[in-house]
Amino acid sequence: MVSAQGNGHEAGAPEKKRMIMYAFMMGCSGHQSPGLWTHPADRSKYHNKLSYWIDHAKLLESGSFDGLFLADVLGGYDVYNKNLDAALRSGSQFPVIDPLLLISAMAAATKNLSFGLTATTSYQHPYELARRFSTLDHLTNGRVGWNVVTGYLDSAARQFGGKQQDLHAKRYDVAHEYMEVVYKLWESSWADDSVVQDASKEIYTRPERVRQINHKGQYYDSVPGPHICEPSPQRTPLIYQAGSSGPGMAFAAKHAEAIFIAAHNPQVAKKRVDTAREAAAAAGRDPHSLKVLALLCPVIGKTDEEAKAKYEEHFKYGSDEGALALFGGWTGMDLGPYGDDEELRAIDSNAIKSAVENFASQDPSVPKWTKKAVANQIKLGGLGPTIYGSPESIADQLEDWIEKSGVDGFNLAYTLAPGTFEDLVNLVVPILKQRGLMWQDYPEASQPEKVQVTDGPTEGFGINEVVGLTSREKLYGVGQKRLRDDHYASKFFWKAGQEPPKLD
C-alpha cells in the first residue's frame, strides 16, 4: 500500500510530485467550450441522461483521476445584449440541471472517484445544505466535496427576490458566518461516540452525546440544531474554493483545502499560488496544506500535427455568441453594443479596457482586439488556456506547469465529451504513470470493521461495503478523513470520550 501522496513507482526511483487530477464538467452542453455540442462526436447535449454521467465516472476512475468537479449556476448569462437569447441559441450553460442529483448514481458505479459539488451560500439555508452534504458523504463513503461560492449572476439573485446580488464584500461576510453554522452542525453537534446502535440496550444514539448548537449571528439569528444527520465519514466535506478577489483569497486562506485558479501561463499561475499559500500561512496553516489546481483544456492527437489539426477543427465549431454570453456573465461587461470591427481598447470603459488588456498580455499576437477576438480567446476552454499536442507533448506541458507554477494539479476542461477525457485516459495517463506523476492505482483504503450478522441477509443491503479513499485522503494521505488540525474548523470537532468544545 502507498500513501495518497506517493506514486507507487519502483523503489529507488526519484520521488516526484503526484499530480492531482480532476475533470471539470457541468450539467449543460459544451460547458467551457460553447457551441462544441454541435460537433458530431460530442455527447454533451445528453447531459440530462443518467448514463452520460455514469459512463463519464467509470471512464475517469479507469484513468485513476482524483475526482469529477461539477460547476453550477442558478441563473442565465443575460448580460450580452441584455437578454438570454445568445445563451439560449448556443446552449451556453443554459439549460443546466442540478448537479447534486447526479452524484449518488455516479458513486454507485465507482469506488474511488471523488465528486466536487458547487453550491452557493447566498440562496440556501445552512441547516438544509448541511444535511444534503452529510447525506452525500454517507452515501459516497466520504467521496464528496463542496465548492463554496457566493454567486456572481444578478440573474440568479432575481430568482430569489432580489434586484441584483448583494455587494461583493457583504456576500463574503455572509459566507464566513455560513461556514460557522455548517461547521458547528457537522463537527460539534454530535460526538464521535454518539451513535452506538446497541440492540441489547435498545439504544441507537446516546442522547447525552448530541447537543444543540444554538447559533445566533448577524445573518443567521437562530439556528438551534442539532444537526439532523449523524457524523459522516469526513464530517465536513472537502472544501474547495475558486474566488480570486481579495475577499475570495482571504476566504480561501481560512476555509479552503483546495482552490481552483485560471491563468494562461505558469508564470502568472505561480504568483497566484504564492499569494494563496502566503495567505494560508498567515491564517496559521501549513501553506502546503492548501492545494492549488489550475484550469487547463487539452486537445490531444497521436502526433503534434494531428493535435493541431484537431484543435483547428474544434475551433470552427465554437460559438462566437455563446462565448460572448459567457464573457458577459463572467465579467458583467456587455459587448453587444460595440461594432464587430471596433477596437475594444479604444472605448470609454475602464473595465472592458482592463479585461482586454489582460487578454492581450496572454496573446500579444492579436493585432486588434474586437468582439470576435475576445470570443476566439475563450470559446475553447473558457478563461483557462487550451493546450494541444501529442500525448508526450501534453505530458511535457503538464509537467512543465507543475514545475514552473507550483500548482498541485489540474482541473481539466474539455472540448468534446467524452472525447477529451477518453484521450487523456487512454493516451496521456499511461505516460504520466510511467513518469511517476500519477499513482499506478488508487492506494488501498482502510476498511471498516466487519459486521457479523446472525439473522437476515449476510451480504448486500449496506452490510460490509468495500470503501475507497475519501476525498480528503486523496489530498493528505490514507487515514486523513477528517479536517487537518491546522484548519480553522478543527476546533469544533467533538471527539469521542471528551466534553464538547465551547462554541463562540
N, C-alpha and C positions, 0 to 999 in steps of 0.2 A: 504493500500500500504506500502511496506517495501523498505528500501534503497537497492541499489545494493550490499552493503557490509553487510546488515543484512541477517538473515536466515529465518525469518517468522515463527520461532517456538514459542511455547506457552509463554505468558507473565510470567515473574518470573523465567524462565529457565536461567541458566548462559549463557552469550553470548560467543559463540565460533567463532574462525576464520573460515570464509567460504572458502572452497577450490575452487580455480579457476580450471576449468576442460576443457581441450582441448583434442580432438582426433588428433593424428599425422598420416597423410597419405601422399601419393604421387601418381602421375598419372602413376603408374607402378605396376608390380606384386611383392608381397612379402614385398617390402619396407625395413623395418629394420630386416626382418626375411627371408633372401634369401632361396629360394627353397620351402617355405611353400605353394606356389601356387599349388604344386603337391598333397597336401592333398585333399581328396575328398570333404571335407566340405568348402574349401576355394573358394572364388569367385573373388580374386584379378586379375585373368587373364582377367576378364571382365572390367578392369579399363577403357577401351575405349568405354564403353556403358554408355549413359547418365543416365539410370535407376540405375546403380550401385551407382552413386553419389547422385542422388535424394533420393534413399532409405536410404543411409547412413545418409544424412542430416536429414531426417524425424526421423530416429531412435535416433540420438543424441539429437535432440530437444525434443523428448519424454522423454529423461532422464535428461532434464534441463542442458545439457552441455553448457558451455560458447561459445565454438566455435569448428570449424574444422580447423586445421592448415595444410597447404599444402606445403610440401618441393618441391624443384625443382633443377635440374642441367641442364646445356646446353652442356654437353659433356658426354662421356662414361668413365667407370672405366677401363682404359687400362694400368695401371702400372704393375699389376701382369702378369708376363711372357712377359711384354712389348707388349701386344696386348689385344684386346677386347674379345677374344674367351671365357674366363671364364664367363664374364658378359653376353655375348650373350647366351651361353648354359644354364646358370642358371636363366636368366631373372632378373639379379640383377640391378635394377634401369635402365634397358635398355631392350626394348624400353620404352620411357617416353613421355607422352603427355603434352601439355601446360595447366597448372592449371588455368590460368586466364579465359579460355573459359568455365570452369565448374561452375563458381560462380553464374552467373545470373540465371541459371536453378535451382540451389540449393536454392538460395534466394527466388525464386518464389514459392518454395514448403514449405517454412518455414517463420516464422515471427520474431523470436528472435535469432536464431543461428547466430553467427558471423563467419567470414571467414578470416583466415590469409593467405596471399599470399607471397611466396618467389619471389623476383626479384632482380637482380644484378645491381649495379651501374657501372659495367665495360663495358657493351656492348650495352646499350640502352640510348639514349639521354634523359636528364631530362625533356625536354619540352614534349616529347612524353609520357614518363612514367607518368608525372603529369596528363595528360588528361585521361589516362587509369584508374588511381586510382580515379580521380574525377568522372568519368563515373560510376565506380562500386559503389562508395559511394552514388551517387544519386540513382542508380537502387536498391541498397540494403537498402535504408533509413538509411545509416550510419553504416552498419554492416561489414565493411571491414577494414583490417589492412595490413601493409606492413612489411614483414620480410626483413630487409635491409642486403644484403650480397654483398661481393666484389668478390666472386667466389673462388674456390680452385682447379679447374681442369685445367691442361695445355691443355687437350684435347678440352676444351671449347674455350680457347684462340686461338687455331689453327683454329677454325672455323671462327674466326673474323680477321684473317690475321696475328696473332702473332705466334712466335715460342713457346712461353710459356707465362705464366701470368707475369704481372708486379710484381716487388718486393712487399712484403707484406706491408711495410711502405708506399710505393707510392700509393698502392691501397686504403689505408685508407685516405691518403691526398686527393686523387680524390673524395672519398666518402664524406668527410667533405664539399668540395665545392659543390658537387652534392646536398647535403641536403640544402645548402644555396639557390641554384637555385629553388628547388621544394618548399621550404618554402615561398620564395618570390612570386612564382606563386600561391600557394594555399592560403596563408594568406594575401598577400599585394597587389595583382593585382586588386582585386575587393573589394569595400566597402560592408559592410553588408547590406546597403540600396541602392545598385546599381540597383537591378532588381525590378521593380515596376509593370510591366505588367498592365499599366494603359490604358485600351482600350479607355476611353473617351478622352485622350490626345494623343493617338496613340504613346505612349512611352513604349517600352518593357524594355529597360535599359537606365539609366541616364548616358550619356557619360562622364560627369564630375566626376563620381564616379568609373570610370575604368581607369587604368593607365598602362603604360609600366613599366617593372621592370629594363630594361637596365642593366642587369648583365654583367659585364666584369671581368673575372677572369683568373687564371693561366691555368686552364684546359678547361674552357668553356669561350672563349674570347668574345662571343657575344650571349646573349640570351635576345632579346629585350622585349618579351612579347607583349601584355598582355596574361595572361592565356586564353586559348580558351574555358574553361568551367566556368560557374558561380559558386559561392561558394556552396559546397555540405554540407550535414548535419554536418559532422565533420570537413569540410575544409581539414585539414591534416588527413589522415588515421591513425589509431592507429599504433604506431611504435614499432615493435619487433626487436630483435637482438639476435644473438646466438654466437658471437665471444668470445673466452676465452683467447686470447693472450693479451699482454699489450695494443697494439693499439686498439684491439677489445673492451676491457673493457673501455678504455678512450672514445671510440666512443659511447658505450652504456651509459656511465655516462652522456654524453651531450645530446644524442638524444633519447634513448630507453625509452619506457614506460613499456615494459615487456621484459624480457630476458629468454632464454632457456638455461639450463645447463644440463650436463650429468655427474653424479657422482655415484659411485657404493655403497655408503653408506651415511647416513645422516651426519656423522662427516665431510667427505670431502665436501659434499654439503654446510655445514654451513660455511666453510672457504670461499667458493666462494660467498655465499650470503653476508657475512660480507664485503668482498672485494668490491663487486659491490655496496653495499649501502654506504660504506665509500667514494667511488669514486663519487657517485651521490651527497653526501653531500658536497664534495669538489667542485663540479660543481655548488653549490648554490641551490640545490634542496632538498626537503624533501626526505630523504633516503628511506622512506617507500612508496613514490610515484612510485618507481621502483619495479615492481612486478617480482618475480622470479618463474619460472615454471621448475620443474625437469622432465627429461625424465625417464619414467618407462614403463615396459611392463608386464602386469598382465596375469597370466593364472589361471582361476577360475574354481573350481569344487564345487559340492554341499557339499563335505567334503574335509578335507585336503588330505585324501588318494586318492580321485578321482582327485583332482587337481595335485598331484604329478604324478599320472599315465598319466594324460593328458599332463603334461609338458614333461615327458619322451617320450610319443608318438609323440608330435610335434617336439621334438629334433631330432628324427630319420628322419624326413622329411627335416631337414635343409641341405643346400648345403654347403659343405666344400669349393669348389672352388668359389662359389658365395660369401661366407664370406671373403675369401682371396682377391677377386677382390675388395670388398668394403674396406677392410683394406688398400689395396694399394692406392685406391683413396683418402681415408680419411687422410692417413699419408704420402703418397709419397714414401712408402717403398715397394720394390718388394721382396716378399718372395719366388718367383718362383725358383731361383737358388739353394735354400737350400734343403737338403735331408729331407725326411719325418720324419726321426728319429733324425735329427740333432738338438742339443740343441741351441736355438737361443741366449741364454745369453752368449754363448761361441764364437760367431762370431765377426769379425772385423768391427762392425758398431755401433758406439755410439748411433745413432738414434734408431736402432732396439733394442739394449740393453735397452735403456730408455723406449721404448714403452712396451717391455716385462716385465720389472721390475714393470711398472705401473699395468699391468695385474696381476703380481704375488702378488702385495700388495692387490689387490682386492680378489684374491682367492689363499691363501697360501697352499691350499690342493693339488694343482697340483705339482707333483714331478719333472716333466721335461717339460719345455716349448718348444714345437715344433710347426711346422705349423699347425698340427692337433689341438693342444691345443689352439692356437690363434683362429682358426676357431670355435672351440667349444665355446670359450668365447663370440663370437659376433654373432653367427648365429641365436640366438633367441633374438630379442630386440636390436641388434646393440651395440652401445657404452654405452647404459644405462643398469641398472640392470633389470633382469627379476625376478619377484616375483610370487609365486604361493601359493594357499591356498583356503580354503572355503571362502564364501562371508564375514563372520565375520572376518576371518583372514586377508583378503585383506583390509577390512575397518580398522582393527587394524594397519596394516602396513602403510597404507596411513596416518593415524592419527599420527603414530609414526614419520614418515618423517616430517610432518608439525611441530610437537613439538620440535624435536631434531635439525632440519636443519634450520628452519626459512623460508623455501620456502612458497610461497603463493598458490601453487597448482601444477598441473601436466600436462605434455604433454604426453599423453598415447599412446604408440605404440601398435601394435597388432601382434599376431602370426597368427591368422586366421581372415579374413574379410568375413562377418561381425561378426563372432562368438565371438571374444573378446569383441566387443562393445555391442553385444546382452547380453552377460553375465554381463557386467558392468551395463547396464541399468536395466536389469531385476532382478539381484541378489544383486549387491553391492550398487547401488544408493539408493534403499529404506532404507538400513541400515545407510548410510551417512546422509540421510534426517532425519531419526529418531534421530540421534545423534546431529542434528543441524549443521552438517558440510557442507551441501549443502542447497540452498534455496528450499522451498517446490514447488515453481513455480517461473517463471520469474517475477520480480516486474513489475508493470504496468508502461508503458512509457507515458509521457505527449503527447497528440495528437495535431497535428496542428489545427489551427482554421478552422472550416468547411467552405467550399466554397459554396456559394449559386449561382446556375446557373438559367438562365431564358430561355434558348433555348438548344436544343440538349439533349444528354443523361444526366440524373440526377445522375447516378451512374456508376461505372466502368470507363474504359478508362483513368485511372490515377486520377480520382476525388476522393478526400477524402479517400485515402488509410489509413488503420489502420496500424500504425507503432509499432515496438517493440523497445527494448533498443538498443542503438548504442553500438559498441564495447567498446568505451571509458567509457560509463556509467556503463558497467558491472564491470570495474575495480574501478571506482571512485565514483559511485553513480548516481542516477537519476538526470538528469539536466546537468551533466558534459559532454556535447557532444564535446566541443572544448578543445584544449590544456590547461592544467593547467597553472596558472600564473607563476609557478616556472620553466616551461620548457623553454629552450633556444629560441625556435621559437615563443613563445607567443609575443615577442617584434615586430613581423612583422604584427600582426593582425590589419587590417584596420576596425575600429569599425564604426557602423552607426553614422552619425551626427558629425563625427570627421574628422580632417585633416589626411591625410595618414601618417604613420610613416616614418621616414627617413630610406633610405636603404644605407648601407655602400658600 
